């Protein structure tokens, strides 16, 4: 695909070439809803054929961007994780040996690795910055956000890696957090 046509695809979605895949997804969903059959925003502005053509153009642009992106930028969808289709590399078996009470951060890391997820994968799925996820895994309690945000970050991380007894794990992390304050 030529760079000019890819630039046109981004422009069709109202984005620049530097847009992340998440931004591409959001823009495509937003515009698809705008031109959807149920949308009042374009009601009586476009006839049915114009609306369908616009939706087809958006879909084509979205698919071309998805196809043009290198595989390393693709996000592991949560559905793939839950169906265990994304497994850790066979040459590095992951042993989940951390005590979730004493080392909740390491426990989360081991669960993540057992699912074959990188920190970037978890960051994309949870929308939590990878720097915060790293601090959580390392139990580096300096520079973590306010407790209300941290609780949400921990909950999303635990959900993504399928942590058993997530609420207990979160409370264990907060016990360590409060002891360090």
C-alpha positions in Angstrom: 0.0 0.0 0.0 1.3 3.5 -0.9 1.9 6.0 1.9 -0.5 8.5 0.3 -3.4 6.1 0.3 -2.7 5.2 3.9 -2.6 8.9 4.7 -6.0 9.2 3.1 -7.2 6.3 5.3 -6.1 8.2 8.4 -7.7 11.4 7.1 -10.9 9.6 6.5 -11.0 8.7 10.2 -10.0 12.2 11.1 -6.6 11.1 12.4 -2.9 11.7 11.8 -0.4 8.9 11.0 0.8 9.0 14.6 -2.5 7.8 15.9 -2.4 4.7 18.1 -4.5 1.6 17.3 -6.7 2.5 20.2 -7.3 5.9 18.7 -8.0 4.4 15.3 -10.5 2.0 16.9 -12.3 4.8 18.8 -12.5 7.0 15.8 -13.9 4.2 13.6 -16.5 3.3 16.2 -17.5 6.9 16.7 -17.9 7.6 13.0 -19.7 4.3 12.3 -22.2 5.3 15.0 -22.5 8.8 13.5 -23.4 7.3 10.1 -25.3 4.3 11.4 -28.9 3.6 10.4 -30.1 4.6 13.9 -28.2 7.9 14.0 -30.2 11.1 14.3 -27.1 13.2 13.5 -27.2 12.5 9.8 -31.0 11.9 9.5 -32.3 13.7 6.5 -28.8 15.0 5.7 -27.8 11.9 3.7 -29.9 9.6 1.7 -29.6 5.9 2.5 -27.1 5.2 -0.4 -24.8 8.1 0.7 -24.9 6.9 4.3 -24.0 3.3 3.2 -21.2 4.5 1.0 -19.8 6.6 3.8 -19.9 3.6 6.2 -18.2 1.4 3.5 -15.5 4.0 3.0 -14.9 4.2 6.8 -14.8 0.4 7.0 -12.3 0.1 4.2 -10.0 2.8 5.7 -10.1 1.1 9.1 -9.3 -2.3 7.6 -6.4 -0.9 5.6 -4.9 0.8 8.6 -5.3 -2.4 10.6 -3.7 -4.4 7.9 -0.8 -1.9 7.4 0.2 -1.8 11.0 3.1 -4.1 12.1 2.1 -7.1 14.1 4.0 -5.8 17.1 1.6 -3.0 17.5 -1.5 -5.2 17.6 -3.2 -5.6 20.9 -4.1 -9.1 22.3 -7.8 -8.9 22.6 -9.2 -9.9 25.9 -11.3 -12.6 24.2 -8.1 -14.3 23.0 -6.7 -14.3 26.5 -9.9 -15.7 28.0 -9.9 -18.6 25.5 -6.2 -19.4 26.3 -5.2 -19.1 22.6 -2.3 -16.9 23.6 0.0 -19.0 25.7 3.4 -18.3 27.1 6.5 -19.3 25.2 7.1 -23.0 25.7 10.8 -22.5 26.4 10.0 -20.4 29.5 7.5 -22.1 31.7 6.0 -19.7 34.3 5.7 -20.9 37.8 3.2 -19.0 39.9 5.0 -19.3 43.2 4.5 -15.8 44.7 2.4 -15.5 47.9 -0.5 -13.1 47.0 -0.5 -11.9 50.5 3.1 -11.0 50.8 4.0 -10.3 47.2 0.8 -9.3 45.4 2.7 -7.4 42.7 4.9 -10.4 41.8 1.8 -12.6 41.9 0.1 -10.4 39.3 3.3 -10.5 37.2 3.4 -14.3 37.3 -0.2 -14.5 36.3 0.4 -12.1 33.4 3.4 -14.1 32.2 1.4 -17.4 32.5 -1.1 -15.9 30.0 1.7 -14.9 27.7 0.9 -11.2 28.0 3.5 -8.4 27.9 3.1 -5.3 30.0 2.2 -3.5 26.8 -0.7 -6.0 26.2 -2.0 -5.4 29.7 -1.6 -1.6 29.3 -3.6 -1.7 26.1 -6.4 -3.9 27.5 -6.7 -2.0 30.9 -5.8 1.5 29.6 -3.4 1.8 32.6 0.0 3.2 31.8 2.8 0.5 31.6 4.9 2.6 34.0 2.2 2.2 36.7 1.8 -1.5 35.9 5.6 -1.9 36.3 5.5 -0.2 39.7 2.7 -2.4 40.8 4.5 -5.6 39.8 7.7 -4.5 41.5 5.7 -3.1 44.5 7.6 0.1 44.0 5.1 2.2 46.0 6.7 5.6 45.2 5.0 7.5 42.5 1.8 5.5 42.4 -1.4 7.5 41.9 -3.9 8.4 44.6 -5.5 5.4 46.4 -8.8 5.8 44.5 -7.0 5.5 41.2 -4.7 2.8 42.4 -7.6 0.6 43.5 -9.1 0.9 40.0 -5.7 0.1 38.3 -5.3 -3.0 40.5 -8.8 -4.1 39.9 -8.4 -3.9 36.1 -4.9 -5.6 36.2 -6.3 -8.4 38.4 -9.3 -8.9 36.1 -7.2 -8.9 33.0 -4.8 -11.6 34.3 -7.7 -13.5 35.9 -6.5 -13.3 39.4 -8.4 -15.4 41.9 -9.8 -13.5 44.8 -9.1 -10.2 43.2 -10.5 -8.1 46.1 -8.4 -9.9 48.6 -5.3 -9.4 46.4 -6.1 -5.6 46.2 -6.5 -5.4 50.0 -3.2 -7.2 50.4 -1.5 -4.6 48.1 -3.1 -1.8 50.1 -1.8 -3.2 53.3 1.7 -3.0 52.0 0.9 0.5 50.6 -0.3 1.8 53.9 2.7 0.3 55.8 5.1 2.2 53.5 3.3 5.5 54.1 
